Every structure is written in structure tokens, then in C-alpha cells.
């Protein structure tokens, strides 16, 4: 962990333009610089920040997405800031993943393929499920990465917590219609896992490829501390949402309420078994 535990953490939000890699990269470039100039040590970009969700047209931007990610990797070195965000990953085996990467000082320190795909809008028809959690050693300590819909699954977040992570980074595209869920779940995951949550949500409007309806994204990015307090939140506009925190708060809260020590690993397997049918 950094000797100075007082650090600034940021979410970077903007209206991600569908399929417009150059325009989205220009936004990312400017906002990353702003975040770094403001002293932030870590910044999280939105889910699918370079393109948004393009369904079957995604392969047409493969090279542009790869070039955009390479530039973000370079920006992490140029501005000395940890950067996280998700994009399309086009596997050599023909599979497509919603993949987040963490960059620090020009290096790819880790990556995460989204485990939970949002079936109501057909995400599972266009992507392959990830199978592994992601915890990464960085200059700020251990950082976990999840993506959007993963926030609804406490099992995944608990697995990340058990790796003694201090920060959860969550790139997202979460609609206004479920904004209440976003706020409640981000705070719940912070409280139950006693860590900082840096949850980035885009703003703007987009026509859903699944429903052909216009979807509003509220730009309500959140930085939540280990007690569930919201330290910073987006106001719906393109911006860098930033908060200064003390990473020592994680250890303080975990000592005060020793959730890990008090867990009952001996009981949980039987609790998770299917109930016996009643006659």
C-alpha cells in the first residue's frame, strides 16, 4: 500500500457515443488528464467506454478499440494514475467478452471478464461469460474489479472481499429506471465488505438495441466509503467525480466489526443446499 494512505479516487463519466471510438477516446483523454491534474491516484471509466454496446456490429470496431485501449494504457504512465474501464475483448477463439483492464504506469496489471451478463437485454447472447474473479496488487494495495450487473451478486463481491481488497472498481452502464437500486446496492456492497467502492456510471441517452426504446443514463457515479457513506456522486453531467479518502479506514472498520473472523464457513455449505421437498 502507498505510504501515504490519504488519496483521491475518481469516477469519470460522460455520454458514451455508440460506436464512435474516436469521440469517446477524446473524452477519455481530456477527463483522465483533468482527473490526474486534480491529484487523483485512481480513476474508473464507464462500462464499454469506447463504443457502448454494439450488438452484432461490434467486430467492425475491433482495431479501433484495441488502439484506444493502448492509448489509455499509455495515459496511465503519462499521468501517473491507475485507470480501469471495460471494453470489447475479441478472443482468438472467436469469443467476445465484456472485459475490464487495470492499467498502472503503462502496464496492464490485470483484467476481468464480466461474470454476470444482463440477460433481460440479451447481453448473454452477444458475450461469453467470464469465469474468474479479479484482484490486483497495485501501488494503492489490492484492488478488485467487477462490472455493472455484478453489483447485484453479493457472492462475487464476497469472494473479492476474502482476498483482503480495499477498493472495488465498478465500470457501469446503469439506467435511470433503476437508479434507486444502484445507490442502495453500491452502499450495501461497501458496508458488507468494508471497502471503498468506486462505481462509475455513464450519462446521456441511447436507443436500446434490444427494445428500440430510448434509455436514459443518470451519470450518478458514486464513491462510497467502508461505512456506506457516499463521499462523492455525479450530478448527471460529464465530469470527474472525486473524493479524498484515507485508505486506513478499511482496516479501522474491519477491526471494529470483525466480519471476516465471525463468518461461519462451517455452516454455509449446508445453508446453500437445496431444501428437502416437504411431503
Phi, psi and omega in degrees: 000149178302136178306323176267108184275354174276109185224163175253133179243145186221148165251137179248118184235142174201175178277099183291121183274127185300117175075000185262079187298315182298317180294318179292323177294322177299318177297313181299317181302312183291319184284328174296317178299316179299316180299316180293318179297332178276003174091012179286138180266341181215141176218138180248126177271168180292168171294139179049049191294334184277335189220342198061197185266116188254004180053230186287349181275000188300322185297341181291343182246016184307306183295320181295320179295316180298320178293321180296318178296323178297324178289321176298320176302316178294322179297327179298328178279316183298322184254002178052056182220140175282131182235137179226138175186160182249154178207178172295138167243122179259101185288154177297338180272008180087354179278150180242133181237153166269102191243132172257144175235151173246124180248137172215130179050042175079008180245148170273106183273340179183165178214158183220129174261126186305123183280316184256111181262138190282093185295329180303332177250015172079017179301327181289348176275341184249345182233159171263138179296140166285165185231358187225150174280170183224114174232129191233132173281124181228180177293345177261006184102199182280127179241133176258151179232132171221175184224121166043259186303335176306334183300336181278358187242095183296338179298317180295313182295325178294321177299322177291318178301319183294347174272009176063042177278152182253339184222134170253125175257130187225090171291138187212160162229093188244121190286158178302327183300335180239034182297324178299317179300318180304310182294314183294315183291321178297318178291319179298314180297326177292317183293310188288336180253358171054051180219174173275138175246123174248098187249114182259131177231133181292169173239178177098193183231153177205146175279125180290129177292336182277322186245348185064014177262151177285132180246132177261136175246126194277353181057044182255048178306148186227143166239116187241138182268175185295348176265359181093000178286137177276115182274333178201149178212150179284156183249016178096350182256158172305125185188170168256115180264118193224148176215142173270130183226164173247114183296344177295341180301329179300309180295322180297313181294320181291331175287320183292321180233093191280068184302316183297316180295325186270001177295155183242075179299335180287338184261327189303319181303319181285331177292330183274353178292150176295139180294148177288129180303139178274138180280000000 
